[in-house]
Amino acid sequence: MSLCRVLLITAIGMVWTLPASAAGCQYDMQCKGDRICQSGQCTAPDAEEAGDAASQPKAVPTIRLSPPPASLPRSCCTVAGKLRLAPPQSGDGPLALGDSCQGISNSGKPVPGTACN
């Protein structure tokens, strides 16, 4: 056999056995539950670390509610006068007085303006 063939067969043999030696974990997401990856093995966290995490209170998210508007706008004041508001699109929040809006003319053309009563 020539030297090239011997080197090729040796390289294929080494590559073929690599996945078997890579068994285990490489990062914490590969471990189930609260276990963590240490030295390529999934292990339970130390008792000290678990005690520290349990003693800290969990943060509760704060929800701030905006007060309801004094009066909901019924029209859109435009250069063409007061027009009816365009139908709200998905994701549109409620309008407040003075917000920019789209008024719909009689012909169905949208006209920019500000929300008014």
C-alpha positions as CSV (number, residue, x, y, z in Angstrom):
1,M,0.0,0.0,0.0
2,S,1.1,3.5,-0.6
3,L,1.6,6.0,2.1
4,C,-1.3,8.1,0.8
5,R,-3.8,5.2,1.2
6,V,-2.5,4.4,4.7
7,L,-3.0,8.1,5.8
8,L,-6.4,8.2,4.2
9,I,-7.6,5.1,6.0
10,T,-6.2,6.3,9.3
11,A,-7.9,9.7,8.9
12,I,-11.3,8.0,8.1
13,G,-10.9,5.7,11.1
14,M,-10.2,8.7,13.4
15,V,-13.1,10.7,12.1
16,W,-15.4,7.7,12.3
17,T,-14.8,7.3,16.1
18,L,-15.1,11.0,17.0
19,P,-18.9,11.1,17.6
20,A,-18.6,8.3,20.1
21,S,-16.1,10.2,22.2
22,A,-18.2,13.4,22.1
23,A,-21.1,11.8,24.1
24,G,-22.2,13.8,27.1
25,C,-23.2,17.5,27.3
26,Q,-21.5,20.6,26.1
27,Y,-23.9,23.2,27.6
28,D,-26.6,23.4,30.3
29,M,-29.5,23.4,27.8
30,Q,-28.7,19.8,26.9
31,C,-29.4,18.6,30.4
32,K,-32.9,17.9,31.7
33,G,-34.6,19.8,34.5
34,D,-32.4,21.9,36.9
35,R,-29.3,19.9,36.1
36,I,-26.2,21.6,34.7
37,C,-23.3,20.6,32.5
38,Q,-20.0,20.1,34.3
39,S,-17.0,18.5,32.7
40,G,-19.2,17.1,29.9
41,Q,-21.7,15.4,32.3
42,C,-25.1,16.5,33.4
43,T,-25.1,16.9,37.2
44,A,-27.4,18.3,39.8
45,P,-26.4,21.8,41.0
46,D,-24.6,22.0,44.3
47,A,-26.7,22.3,47.4
48,E,-25.2,25.8,48.2
49,E,-26.2,27.1,44.7
50,A,-29.7,25.6,45.0
51,G,-30.2,27.1,48.4
52,D,-29.1,30.6,47.2
53,A,-31.5,30.5,44.3
54,A,-34.4,29.3,46.5
55,S,-33.8,32.0,49.1
56,Q,-34.1,34.9,46.6
57,P,-37.6,36.1,46.0
58,K,-39.0,35.8,42.5
59,A,-39.7,39.1,40.8
60,V,-43.3,39.8,40.0
61,P,-43.8,41.8,36.8
62,T,-45.5,45.1,37.3
63,I,-48.5,45.8,35.1
64,R,-49.3,49.4,34.5
65,L,-52.8,50.2,33.3
66,S,-53.4,53.4,31.5
67,P,-56.4,55.4,32.6
68,P,-59.3,55.2,30.2
69,P,-59.6,58.3,28.0
70,A,-62.0,61.0,29.1
71,S,-63.9,60.7,25.9
72,L,-63.2,58.5,22.9
73,P,-62.8,60.3,19.6
74,R,-65.6,59.9,17.2
75,S,-64.2,61.7,14.2
76,C,-60.9,62.5,12.4
77,C,-60.4,66.3,11.9
78,T,-58.8,66.7,8.5
79,V,-58.2,69.5,5.9
80,A,-61.5,68.2,4.4
81,G,-63.4,68.7,7.6
82,K,-64.6,66.1,10.2
83,L,-64.5,62.6,8.6
84,R,-65.5,59.2,10.1
85,L,-62.6,57.2,11.4
86,A,-61.0,54.5,9.3
87,P,-61.7,51.0,10.8
88,P,-59.0,50.0,13.3
89,Q,-56.4,47.6,12.0
90,S,-55.1,44.6,14.0
91,G,-52.6,45.9,16.6
92,D,-54.0,49.4,16.6
93,G,-54.4,50.8,20.1
94,P,-57.3,53.0,21.1
95,L,-57.1,56.6,19.9
96,A,-56.9,59.5,22.3
97,L,-57.9,63.1,21.4
98,G,-55.1,64.7,19.3
99,D,-53.6,61.4,18.0
100,S,-53.0,61.1,14.3
101,C,-55.6,59.2,12.4
102,Q,-57.0,58.4,9.0
103,G,-60.4,59.8,8.1
104,I,-62.4,58.2,5.3
105,S,-64.1,60.5,2.8
106,N,-67.4,59.7,1.1
107,S,-65.5,58.3,-1.9
108,G,-63.6,55.9,0.4
109,K,-60.2,57.8,0.1
110,P,-58.2,57.9,3.4
111,V,-57.3,61.4,4.5
112,P,-54.7,62.0,7.3
113,G,-55.8,64.1,10.3
114,T,-56.0,64.2,14.1
115,A,-58.6,62.5,16.3
116,C,-61.4,64.8,17.5
117,N,-65.0,64.7,18.8
